Amino acid sequence: MNLVRLGSVTHAFNTNQRFLKLTFQAGGGGVTVHSPSTANLAPPGHYMLFILNANGVPSVASVVKIQ
């Protein structure tokens, strides 16, 4: 699973760009995702959440908000 922060582009560069690889555990018909350990890694805001299959192909993103 990966989080990608939604862009905030100005003057030809993106100062908000983030890509975070998340750890998770699958089981019981669901998935438990472990969030980044500090707000320094994932400041509050909106992110796209992708799940990759065994071949590394990403799903359609779900937008999530980290508070």
N, CA, C and O atoms as a Tripos MOL2 file, in Angstrom:
@<TRIPOS>MOLECULE
protein
  268   267    67     0     0
PROTEIN
NO_CHARGES

@<TRIPOS>ATOM
      1 N           0.8480   -1.1690    0.0000 N.3       1 MET1
      2 CA          0.0000    0.0000    0.0000 C.3       1 MET1
      3 C           0.8920    1.2310    0.0000 C.2       1 MET1
      4 O           1.9620    1.2560    0.6090 O.2       1 MET1
      5 N           0.4170    2.2460   -0.7010 N.am      2 ASN2
      6 CA          1.1690    3.4860   -0.8130 C.3       2 ASN2
      7 C           0.2480    4.6830   -0.6300 C.2       2 ASN2
      8 O          -0.9160    4.6550   -1.0300 O.2       2 ASN2
      9 N           0.7810    5.7290   -0.0230 N.am      3 LEU3
     10 CA          0.0960    7.0120    0.0810 C.3       3 LEU3
     11 C           0.8410    8.0150   -0.7830 C.2       3 LEU3
     12 O           2.0700    8.0760   -0.7510 O.2       3 LEU3
     13 N           0.1010    8.8020   -1.5570 N.am      4 VAL4
     14 CA          0.6820    9.8730   -2.3480 C.3       4 VAL4
     15 C          -0.1100   11.1270   -2.0250 C.2       4 VAL4
     16 O          -1.3260   11.1670   -2.2070 O.2       4 VAL4
     17 N           0.5780   12.1450   -1.5460 N.am      5 ARG5
     18 CA         -0.1090   13.3890   -1.1830 C.3       5 ARG5
     19 C          -0.5960   14.0930   -2.4400 C.2       5 ARG5
     20 O           0.1040   14.1340   -3.4520 O.2       5 ARG5
     21 N          -1.8030   14.6490   -2.3680 N.am      6 LEU6
     22 CA         -2.3310   15.4170   -3.4880 C.3       6 LEU6
     23 C          -1.4410   16.6250   -3.7310 C.2       6 LEU6
     24 O          -0.9240   17.2250   -2.7890 O.2       6 LEU6
     25 N          -1.2680   16.9710   -4.9730 N.am      7 GLY7
     26 CA         -0.3360   18.0300   -5.3490 C.3       7 GLY7
     27 C          -0.7630   19.4220   -4.9400 C.2       7 GLY7
     28 O          -1.9500   19.7160   -4.7950 O.2       7 GLY7
     29 N           0.2170   20.2590   -4.7610 N.am      8 SER8
     30 CA          0.0360   21.6800   -4.4880 C.3       8 SER8
     31 C           1.1040   22.3960   -5.2940 C.2       8 SER8
     32 O           2.1630   22.7450   -4.7720 O.2       8 SER8
     33 N           0.8210   22.6110   -6.5620 N.am      9 VAL9
     34 CA          1.8440   23.1150   -7.4800 C.3       9 VAL9
     35 C           1.7560   24.6300   -7.5940 C.2       9 VAL9
     36 O           0.6700   25.1940   -7.7330 O.2       9 VAL9
     37 N           2.9010   25.2730   -7.5340 N.am     10 THR10
     38 CA          2.9940   26.7050   -7.7510 C.3      10 THR10
     39 C           4.3860   27.0240   -8.2770 C.2      10 THR10
     40 O           5.3730   26.4430   -7.8260 O.2      10 THR10
     41 N           4.4630   27.9130   -9.1930 N.am     11 HIS11
     42 CA          5.7390   28.3560   -9.7420 C.3      11 HIS11
     43 C           6.6010   27.2010  -10.2450 C.2      11 HIS11
     44 O           7.8190   27.2050  -10.0660 O.2      11 HIS11
     45 N           5.9660   26.2140  -10.8740 N.am     12 ALA12
     46 CA          6.6330   25.1050  -11.5590 C.3      12 ALA12
     47 C           7.2800   24.0690  -10.6400 C.2      12 ALA12
     48 O           8.1050   23.2810  -11.1040 O.2      12 ALA12
     49 N           6.9350   24.0460   -9.3630 N.am     13 PHE13
     50 CA          7.4190   22.9690   -8.4910 C.3      13 PHE13
     51 C           6.3730   22.6580   -7.4270 C.2      13 PHE13
     52 O           5.4990   23.4750   -7.1360 O.2      13 PHE13
     53 N           6.4750   21.4890   -6.8660 N.am     14 ASN14
     54 CA          5.5010   21.0090   -5.8990 C.3      14 ASN14
     55 C           6.1800   20.8310   -4.5470 C.2      14 ASN14
     56 O           6.9400   19.8830   -4.3500 O.2      14 ASN14
     57 N           5.9110   21.7320   -3.6280 N.am     15 THR15
     58 CA          6.5480   21.6640   -2.3030 C.3      15 THR15
     59 C           5.8440   20.6930   -1.3630 C.2      15 THR15
     60 O           6.3470   20.4160   -0.2750 O.2      15 THR15
     61 N           4.6860   20.1720   -1.7670 N.am     16 ASN16
     62 CA          3.9170   19.2640   -0.9220 C.3      16 ASN16
     63 C           4.0780   17.8040   -1.3130 C.2      16 ASN16
     64 O           3.4260   16.9410   -0.7250 O.2      16 ASN16
     65 N           4.9150   17.5070   -2.2740 N.am     17 GLN17
     66 CA          5.0040   16.1480   -2.8050 C.3      17 GLN17
     67 C           5.4510   15.1590   -1.7250 C.2      17 GLN17
     68 O           6.4330   15.3900   -1.0200 O.2      17 GLN17
     69 N           4.7120   14.0580   -1.6130 N.am     18 ARG18
     70 CA          5.0270   12.9870   -0.6490 C.3      18 ARG18
     71 C           4.6870   11.6490   -1.2710 C.2      18 ARG18
     72 O           3.6960   11.5300   -1.9910 O.2      18 ARG18
     73 N           5.4960   10.6490   -1.0010 N.am     19 PHE19
     74 CA          5.2010    9.2670   -1.3660 C.3      19 PHE19
     75 C           5.5910    8.4270   -0.1660 C.2      19 PHE19
     76 O           6.7440    8.4570    0.2660 O.2      19 PHE19
     77 N           4.6470    7.6820    0.3740 N.am     20 LEU20
     78 CA          4.8950    6.8810    1.5650 C.3      20 LEU20
     79 C           4.4670    5.4380    1.3180 C.2      20 LEU20
     80 O           3.3290    5.1790    0.9260 O.2      20 LEU20
     81 N           5.3720    4.5150    1.5470 N.am     21 LYS21
     82 CA          5.0480    3.0900    1.4740 C.3      21 LYS21
     83 C           4.5590    2.6700    2.8590 C.2      21 LYS21
     84 O           5.2510    2.8810    3.8550 O.2      21 LYS21
     85 N           3.3820    2.0810    2.9190 N.am     22 LEU22
     86 CA          2.7720    1.7020    4.1890 C.3      22 LEU22
     87 C           2.9130    0.2140    4.4380 C.2      22 LEU22
     88 O           2.9360   -0.5810    3.4980 O.2      22 LEU22
     89 N           3.0060   -0.1600    5.6970 N.am     23 THR23
     90 CA          2.9770   -1.5660    6.0660 C.3      23 THR23
     91 C           1.5350   -1.9320    6.4060 C.2      23 THR23
     92 O           0.7570   -1.0870    6.8490 O.2      23 THR23
     93 N           1.1900   -3.1960    6.1930 N.am     24 PHE24
     94 CA         -0.1900   -3.6290    6.4390 C.3      24 PHE24
     95 C          -0.2120   -5.1080    6.7470 C.2      24 PHE24
     96 O           0.7610   -5.8290    6.5250 O.2      24 PHE24
     97 N          -1.3660   -5.5460    7.2720 N.am     25 GLN25
     98 CA         -1.6110   -6.9530    7.5340 C.3      25 GLN25
     99 C          -2.9770   -7.3020    6.9630 C.2      25 GLN25
    100 O          -3.9670   -6.6300    7.2530 O.2      25 GLN25
    101 N          -3.0310   -8.3540    6.1500 N.am     26 ALA26
    102 CA         -4.2900   -8.8220    5.5910 C.3      26 ALA26
    103 C          -4.7930  -10.0000    6.4050 C.2      26 ALA26
    104 O          -4.0070  -10.8210    6.8790 O.2      26 ALA26
    105 N          -6.0970  -10.0770    6.5630 N.am     27 GLY27
    106 CA         -6.6790  -11.2040    7.2770 C.3      27 GLY27
    107 C          -8.1020  -10.9270    7.6880 C.2      27 GLY27
    108 O          -8.5070   -9.7750    7.8470 O.2      27 GLY27
    109 N          -8.8520  -11.9830    7.8580 N.am     28 GLY28
    110 CA        -10.2280  -11.8470    8.3210 C.3      28 GLY28
    111 C         -11.1200  -11.0680    7.3620 C.2      28 GLY28
    112 O         -12.0620  -10.4040    7.7930 O.2      28 GLY28
    113 N         -10.8320  -11.1430    6.0760 N.am     29 GLY29
    114 CA        -11.6530  -10.4450    5.0980 C.3      29 GLY29
    115 C         -11.3920   -8.9610    5.0120 C.2      29 GLY29
    116 O         -12.1790   -8.2310    4.4100 O.2      29 GLY29
    117 N         -10.3000   -8.4960    5.6020 N.am     30 GLY30
    118 CA         -9.9830   -7.0690    5.5820 C.3      30 GLY30
    119 C          -8.4910   -6.8220    5.6240 C.2      30 GLY30
    120 O          -7.6900   -7.7550    5.5640 O.2      30 GLY30
    121 N          -8.1340   -5.5820    5.7250 N.am     31 VAL31
    122 CA         -6.7330   -5.1680    5.7700 C.3      31 VAL31
    123 C          -6.5640   -4.1660    6.8970 C.2      31 VAL31
    124 O          -7.3670   -3.2430    7.0330 O.2      31 VAL31
    125 N          -5.5300   -4.3380    7.7070 N.am     32 THR32
    126 CA         -5.1630   -3.3680    8.7310 C.3      32 THR32
    127 C          -3.9290   -2.6220    8.2480 C.2      32 THR32
    128 O          -2.8870   -3.2300    8.0020 O.2      32 THR32
    129 N          -4.0470   -1.3070    8.1110 N.am     33 VAL33
    130 CA         -2.9580   -0.4790    7.5950 C.3      33 VAL33
    131 C          -2.3010    0.2500    8.7620 C.2      33 VAL33
    132 O          -2.9860    0.7850    9.6340 O.2      33 VAL33
    133 N          -0.9730    0.2660    8.7710 N.am     34 HIS34
    134 CA         -0.2200    0.9520    9.8150 C.3      34 HIS34
    135 C           0.1720    2.3340    9.2950 C.2      34 HIS34
    136 O           0.8630    2.4500    8.2830 O.2      34 HIS34
    137 N          -0.2670    3.3710    9.9860 N.am     35 SER35
    138 CA         -0.0090    4.7420    9.5510 C.3      35 SER35
    139 C           1.4490    5.1220    9.8110 C.2      35 SER35
    140 O           2.1310    4.4740   10.6040 O.2      35 SER35
    141 N           1.9260    6.1820    9.1340 N.am     36 PRO36
    142 CA          3.2840    6.6770    9.4100 C.3      36 PRO36
    143 C           3.4190    7.0450   10.8830 C.2      36 PRO36
    144 O           2.4460    7.4430   11.5240 O.2      36 PRO36
    145 N           4.6220    6.9110   11.4090 N.am     37 SER37
    146 CA          4.8460    7.0700   12.8430 C.3      37 SER37
    147 C           4.7430    8.5040   13.3500 C.2      37 SER37
    148 O           4.4390    8.7110   14.5250 O.2      37 SER37
    149 N           4.9860    9.4960   12.5020 N.am     38 THR38
    150 CA          4.9140   10.8920   12.9520 C.3      38 THR38
    151 C           4.2750   11.7670   11.8790 C.2      38 THR38
    152 O           4.2160   11.3970   10.7070 O.2      38 THR38
    153 N           3.8000   12.9340   12.3060 N.am     39 ALA39
    154 CA          3.2370   13.9010   11.3650 C.3      39 ALA39
    155 C           4.3240   14.5110   10.4830 C.2      39 ALA39
    156 O           4.0130   15.1240    9.4610 O.2      39 ALA39
    157 N           5.5850   14.3540   10.8590 N.am     40 ASN40
    158 CA          6.6720   14.8300    9.9990 C.3      40 ASN40
    159 C           6.7280   14.0310    8.7020 C.2      40 ASN40
    160 O           7.1080   14.5630    7.6590 O.2      40 ASN40
    161 N           6.3540   12.7600    8.7630 N.am     41 LEU41
    162 CA          6.3460   11.9170    7.5720 C.3      41 LEU41
    163 C           5.0820   12.1230    6.7450 C.2      41 LEU41
    164 O           5.1320   12.0740    5.5160 O.2      41 LEU41
    165 N           3.9630   12.3500    7.4010 N.am     42 ALA42
    166 CA          2.6850   12.5290    6.7140 C.3      42 ALA42
    167 C           1.9090   13.6630    7.3710 C.2      42 ALA42
    168 O           1.0530   13.4170    8.2220 O.2      42 ALA42
    169 N           2.2020   14.9070    6.9820 N.am     43 PRO43
    170 CA          1.4650   16.0380    7.5580 C.3      43 PRO43
    171 C          -0.0240   15.9290    7.2450 C.2      43 PRO43
    172 O          -0.4020   15.2930    6.2620 O.2      43 PRO43
    173 N          -0.8720   16.5420    8.0690 N.am     44 PRO44
    174 CA         -2.3050   16.4900    7.8150 C.3      44 PRO44
    175 C          -2.6450   16.9610    6.4010 C.2      44 PRO44
    176 O          -2.0300   17.8860    5.8710 O.2      44 PRO44
    177 N          -3.6330   16.3050    5.8090 N.am     45 GLY45
    178 CA         -4.0690   16.6770    4.4730 C.3      45 GLY45
    179 C          -4.6660   15.4950    3.7440 C.2      45 GLY45
    180 O          -4.8930   14.4360    4.3290 O.2      45 GLY45
    181 N          -4.9170   15.6860    2.4620 N.am     46 HIS46
    182 CA         -5.5210   14.6460    1.6270 C.3      46 HIS46
    183 C          -4.4420   13.8780    0.8690 C.2      46 HIS46
    184 O          -3.4810   14.4520    0.3570 O.2      46 HIS46
    185 N          -4.6350   12.5600    0.8150 N.am     47 TYR47
    186 CA         -3.6980   11.6530    0.1550 C.3      47 TYR47
    187 C          -4.4670   10.6670   -0.7210 C.2      47 TYR47
    188 O          -5.6320   10.3690   -0.4590 O.2      47 TYR47
    189 N          -3.8120   10.1700   -1.7510 N.am     48 MET48
    190 CA         -4.3660    9.0720   -2.5340 C.3      48 MET48
    191 C          -3.7920    7.7820   -1.9690 C.2      48 MET48
    192 O          -2.5810    7.6790   -1.7700 O.2      48 MET48
    193 N          -4.6420    6.8000   -1.7100 N.am     49 LEU49
    194 CA         -4.2390    5.5060   -1.1790 C.3      49 LEU49
    195 C          -4.3480    4.4780   -2.2990 C.2      49 LEU49
    196 O          -5.4190    4.2930   -2.8780 O.2      49 LEU49
    197 N          -3.2340    3.8110   -2.6030 N.am     50 PHE50
    198 CA         -3.1860    2.7900   -3.6440 C.3      50 PHE50
    199 C          -2.8590    1.4420   -3.0200 C.2      50 PHE50
    200 O          -2.0580    1.3590   -2.0890 O.2      50 PHE50
    201 N          -3.4760    0.3980   -3.5320 N.am     51 ILE51
    202 CA         -3.1110   -0.9690   -3.1830 C.3      51 ILE51
    203 C          -2.5080   -1.5880   -4.4310 C.2      51 ILE51
    204 O          -3.0850   -1.4810   -5.5130 O.2      51 ILE51
    205 N          -1.3540   -2.2360   -4.3000 N.am     52 LEU52
    206 CA         -0.6950   -2.8780   -5.4320 C.3      52 LEU52
    207 C          -0.9810   -4.3720   -5.4150 C.2      52 LEU52
    208 O          -1.0040   -4.9990   -4.3570 O.2      52 LEU52
    209 N          -1.2010   -4.9360   -6.6070 N.am     53 ASN53
    210 CA         -1.3990   -6.3840   -6.6560 C.3      53 ASN53
    211 C          -0.0460   -7.0890   -6.7180 C.2      53 ASN53
    212 O           0.9940   -6.4330   -6.6510 O.2      53 ASN53
    213 N          -0.0470   -8.3990   -6.8430 N.am     54 ALA54
    214 CA          1.1970   -9.1870   -6.8350 C.3      54 ALA54
    215 C           2.1370   -8.8110   -7.9690 C.2      54 ALA54
    216 O           3.3430   -9.0320   -7.8650 O.2      54 ALA54
    217 N           1.6080   -8.2440   -9.0540 N.am     55 ASN55
    218 CA          2.4360   -7.8170  -10.1830 C.3      55 ASN55
    219 C           2.8660   -6.3560  -10.0870 C.2      55 ASN55
    220 O           3.5210   -5.8420  -10.9940 O.2      55 ASN55
    221 N           2.5010   -5.6830   -8.9890 N.am     56 GLY56
    222 CA          2.8680   -4.2860   -8.8090 C.3      56 GLY56
    223 C           1.9520   -3.3000   -9.5050 C.2      56 GLY56
    224 O           2.2880   -2.1210   -9.6230 O.2      56 GLY56
    225 N           0.7900   -3.7670   -9.9720 N.am     57 VAL57
    226 CA         -0.1680   -2.8950  -10.6480 C.3      57 VAL57
    227 C          -1.0320   -2.2100   -9.5900 C.2      57 VAL57
    228 O          -1.6330   -2.8910   -8.7590 O.2      57 VAL57
    229 N          -1.1070   -0.8630   -9.6030 N.am     58 PRO58
    230 CA         -1.8810   -0.1600   -8.5800 C.3      58 PRO58
    231 C          -3.3820   -0.1950   -8.8530 C.2      58 PRO58
    232 O          -3.8250   -0.3020   -9.9960 O.2      58 PRO58
    233 N          -4.1410   -0.1030   -7.7770 N.am     59 SER59
    234 CA         -5.5900    0.0090   -7.8690 C.3      59 SER59
    235 C          -5.9540    1.4380   -8.2660 C.2      59 SER59
    236 O          -5.0840    2.3020   -8.3700 O.2      59 SER59
    237 N          -7.2330    1.6760   -8.4840 N.am     60 VAL60
    238 CA         -7.7360    3.0420   -8.5970 C.3      60 VAL60
    239 C          -7.6060    3.6390   -7.2000 C.2      60 VAL60
    240 O          -7.9460    2.9850   -6.2140 O.2      60 VAL60
    241 N          -7.1250    4.8600   -7.1070 N.am     61 ALA61
    242 CA         -6.8660    5.4710   -5.8020 C.3      61 ALA61
    243 C          -8.1560    5.8040   -5.0630 C.2      61 ALA61
    244 O          -9.1690    6.1550   -5.6670 O.2      61 ALA61
    245 N          -8.0900    5.6860   -3.7550 N.am     62 SER62
    246 CA         -9.1130    6.2290   -2.8590 C.3      62 SER62
    247 C          -8.4860    7.4210   -2.1810 C.2      62 SER62
    248 O          -7.3390    7.3500   -1.7400 O.2      62 SER62
    249 N          -9.2230    8.5240   -2.0880 N.am     63 VAL63
    250 CA         -8.6960    9.7080   -1.4270 C.3      63 VAL63
    251 C          -9.0390    9.6030    0.0600 C.2      63 VAL63
    252 O         -10.1960    9.3980    0.4290 O.2      63 VAL63
    253 N          -8.0110    9.7480    0.9110 N.am     64 VAL64
    254 CA         -8.1870    9.6880    2.3590 C.3      64 VAL64
    255 C          -7.6500   10.9780    2.9590 C.2      64 VAL64
    256 O          -6.7810   11.6310    2.3820 O.2      64 VAL64
    257 N          -8.1750   11.3360    4.1200 N.am     65 LYS65
    258 CA         -7.7160   12.5410    4.8100 C.3      65 LYS65
    259 C          -7.0210   12.1390    6.1010 C.2      65 LYS65
    260 O          -7.5830   11.4080    6.9170 O.2      65 LYS65
    261 N          -5.8090   12.6150    6.2780 N.am     66 ILE66
    262 CA         -5.0540   12.3820    7.5100 C.3      66 ILE66
    263 C          -5.1730   13.6500    8.3550 C.2      66 ILE66
    264 O          -4.8900   14.7520    7.8870 O.2      66 ILE66
    265 N          -5.5930   13.4730    9.6000 N.am     67 GLN67
    266 CA         -5.7690   14.6370   10.4670 C.3      67 GLN67
    267 C          -4.7020   14.7230   11.5130 C.2      67 GLN67
    268 O          -4.7070   15.6470   12.3250 O.2      67 GLN67
@<TRIPOS>BOND
     1     1     2 1
     2     2     3 1
     3     3     4 2
     4     3     5 am
     5     5     6 1
     6     6     7 1
     7     7     8 2
     8     7     9 am
     9     9    10 1
    10    10    11 1
    11    11    12 2
    12    11    13 am
    13    13    14 1
    14    14    15 1
    15    15    16 2
    16    15    17 am
    17    17    18 1
    18    18    19 1
    19    19    20 2
    20    19    21 am
    21    21    22 1
    22    22    23 1
    23    23    24 2
    24    23    25 am
    25    25    26 1
    26    26    27 1
    27    27    28 2
    28    27    29 am
    29    29    30 1
    30    30    31 1
    31    31    32 2
    32    31    33 am
    33    33    34 1
    34    34    35 1
    35    35    36 2
    36    35    37 am
    37    37    38 1
    38    38    39 1
    39    39    40 2
    40    39    41 am
    41    41    42 1
    42    42    43 1
    43    43    44 2
    44    43    45 am
    45    45    46 1
    46    46    47 1
    47    47    48 2
    48    47    49 am
    49    49    50 1
    50    50    51 1
    51    51    52 2
    52    51    53 am
    53    53    54 1
    54    54    55 1
    55    55    56 2
    56    55    57 am
    57    57    58 1
    58    58    59 1
    59    59    60 2
    60    59    61 am
    61    61    62 1
    62    62    63 1
    63    63    64 2
    64    63    65 am
    65    65    66 1
    66    66    67 1
    67    67    68 2
    68    67    69 am
    69    69    70 1
    70    70    71 1
    71    71    72 2
    72    71    73 am
    73    73    74 1
    74    74    75 1
    75    75    76 2
    76    75    77 am
    77    77    78 1
    78    78    79 1
    79    79    80 2
    80    79    81 am
    81    81    82 1
    82    82    83 1
    83    83    84 2
    84    83    85 am
    85    85    86 1
    86    86    87 1
    87    87    88 2
    88    87    89 am
    89    89    90 1
    90    90    91 1
    91    91    92 2
    92    91    93 am
    93    93    94 1
    94    94    95 1
    95    95    96 2
    96    95    97 am
    97    97    98 1
    98    98    99 1
    99    99   100 2
   100    99   101 am
   101   101   102 1
   102   102   103 1
   103   103   104 2
   104   103   105 am
   105   105   106 1
   106   106   107 1
   107   107   108 2
   108   107   109 am
   109   109   110 1
   110   110   111 1
   111   111   112 2
   112   111   113 am
   113   113   114 1
   114   114   115 1
   115   115   116 2
   116   115   117 am
   117   117   118 1
   118   118   119 1
   119   119   120 2
   120   119   121 am
   121   121   122 1
   122   122   123 1
   123   123   124 2
   124   123   125 am
   125   125   126 1
   126   126   127 1
   127   127   128 2
   128   127   129 am
   129   129   130 1
   130   130   131 1
   131   131   132 2
   132   131   133 am
   133   133   134 1
   134   134   135 1
   135   135   136 2
   136   135   137 am
   137   137   138 1
   138   138   139 1
   139   139   140 2
   140   139   141 am
   141   141   142 1
   142   142   143 1
   143   143   144 2
   144   143   145 am
   145   145   146 1
   146   146   147 1
   147   147   148 2
   148   147   149 am
   149   149   150 1
   150   150   151 1
   151   151   152 2
   152   151   153 am
   153   153   154 1
   154   154   155 1
   155   155   156 2
   156   155   157 am
   157   157   158 1
   158   158   159 1
   159   159   160 2
   160   159   161 am
   161   161   162 1
   162   162   163 1
   163   163   164 2
   164   163   165 am
   165   165   166 1
   166   166   167 1
   167   167   168 2
   168   167   169 am
   169   169   170 1
   170   170   171 1
   171   171   172 2
   172   171   173 am
   173   173   174 1
   174   174   175 1
   175   175   176 2
   176   175   177 am
   177   177   178 1
   178   178   179 1
   179   179   180 2
   180   179   181 am
   181   181   182 1
   182   182   183 1
   183   183   184 2
   184   183   185 am
   185   185   186 1
   186   186   187 1
   187   187   188 2
   188   187   189 am
   189   189   190 1
   190   190   191 1
   191   191   192 2
   192   191   193 am
   193   193   194 1
   194   194   195 1
   195   195   196 2
   196   195   197 am
   197   197   198 1
   198   198   199 1
   199   199   200 2
   200   199   201 am
   201   201   202 1
   202   202   203 1
   203   203   204 2
   204   203   205 am
   205   205   206 1
   206   206   207 1
   207   207   208 2
   208   207   209 am
   209   209   210 1
   210   210   211 1
   211   211   212 2
   212   211   213 am
   213   213   214 1
   214   214   215 1
   215   215   216 2
   216   215   217 am
   217   217   218 1
   218   218   219 1
   219   219   220 2
   220   219   221 am
   221   221   222 1
   222   222   223 1
   223   223   224 2
   224   223   225 am
   225   225   226 1
   226   226   227 1
   227   227   228 2
   228   227   229 am
   229   229   230 1
   230   230   231 1
   231   231   232 2
   232   231   233 am
   233   233   234 1
   234   234   235 1
   235   235   236 2
   236   235   237 am
   237   237   238 1
   238   238   239 1
   239   239   240 2
   240   239   241 am
   241   241   242 1
   242   242   243 1
   243   243   244 2
   244   243   245 am
   245   245   246 1
   246   246   247 1
   247   247   248 2
   248   247   249 am
   249   249   250 1
   250   250   251 1
   251   251   252 2
   252   251   253 am
   253   253   254 1
   254   254   255 1
   255   255   256 2
   256   255   257 am
   257   257   258 1
   258   258   259 1
   259   259   260 2
   260   259   261 am
   261   261   262 1
   262   262   263 1
   263   263   264 2
   264   263   265 am
   265   265   266 1
   266   266   267 1
   267   267   268 2
@<TRIPOS>SUBSTRUCTURE
     1 MET1         2 RESIDUE 1 A MET
     2 ASN2         6 RESIDUE 1 A ASN
     3 LEU3        10 RESIDUE 1 A LEU
     4 VAL4        14 RESIDUE 1 A VAL
     5 ARG5        18 RESIDUE 1 A ARG
     6 LEU6        22 RESIDUE 1 A LEU
     7 GLY7        26 RESIDUE 1 A GLY
     8 SER8        30 RESIDUE 1 A SER
     9 VAL9        34 RESIDUE 1 A VAL
    10 THR10       38 RESIDUE 1 A THR
    11 HIS11       42 RESIDUE 1 A HIS
    12 ALA12       46 RESIDUE 1 A ALA
    13 PHE13       50 RESIDUE 1 A PHE
    14 ASN14       54 RESIDUE 1 A ASN
    15 THR15       58 RESIDUE 1 A THR
    16 ASN16       62 RESIDUE 1 A ASN
    17 GLN17       66 RESIDUE 1 A GLN
    18 ARG18       70 RESIDUE 1 A ARG
    19 PHE19       74 RESIDUE 1 A PHE
    20 LEU20       78 RESIDUE 1 A LEU
    21 LYS21       82 RESIDUE 1 A LYS
    22 LEU22       86 RESIDUE 1 A LEU
    23 THR23       90 RESIDUE 1 A THR
    24 PHE24       94 RESIDUE 1 A PHE
    25 GLN25       98 RESIDUE 1 A GLN
    26 ALA26      102 RESIDUE 1 A ALA
    27 GLY27      106 RESIDUE 1 A GLY
    28 GLY28      110 RESIDUE 1 A GLY
    29 GLY29      114 RESIDUE 1 A GLY
    30 GLY30      118 RESIDUE 1 A GLY
    31 VAL31      122 RESIDUE 1 A VAL
    32 THR32      126 RESIDUE 1 A THR
    33 VAL33      130 RESIDUE 1 A VAL
    34 HIS34      134 RESIDUE 1 A HIS
    35 SER35      138 RESIDUE 1 A SER
    36 PRO36      142 RESIDUE 1 A PRO
    37 SER37      146 RESIDUE 1 A SER
    38 THR38      150 RESIDUE 1 A THR
    39 ALA39      154 RESIDUE 1 A ALA
    40 ASN40      158 RESIDUE 1 A ASN
    41 LEU41      162 RESIDUE 1 A LEU
    42 ALA42      166 RESIDUE 1 A ALA
    43 PRO43      170 RESIDUE 1 A PRO
    44 PRO44      174 RESIDUE 1 A PRO
    45 GLY45      178 RESIDUE 1 A GLY
    46 HIS46      182 RESIDUE 1 A HIS
    47 TYR47      186 RESIDUE 1 A TYR
    48 MET48      190 RESIDUE 1 A MET
    49 LEU49      194 RESIDUE 1 A LEU
    50 PHE50      198 RESIDUE 1 A PHE
    51 ILE51      202 RESIDUE 1 A ILE
    52 LEU52      206 RESIDUE 1 A LEU
    53 ASN53      210 RESIDUE 1 A ASN
    54 ALA54      214 RESIDUE 1 A ALA
    55 ASN55      218 RESIDUE 1 A ASN
    56 GLY56      222 RESIDUE 1 A GLY
    57 VAL57      226 RESIDUE 1 A VAL
    58 PRO58      230 RESIDUE 1 A PRO
    59 SER59      234 RESIDUE 1 A SER
    60 VAL60      238 RESIDUE 1 A VAL
    61 ALA61      242 RESIDUE 1 A ALA
    62 SER62      246 RESIDUE 1 A SER
    63 VAL63      250 RESIDUE 1 A VAL
    64 VAL64      254 RESIDUE 1 A VAL
    65 LYS65      258 RESIDUE 1 A LYS
    66 ILE66      262 RESIDUE 1 A ILE
    67 GLN67      266 RESIDUE 1 A GLN
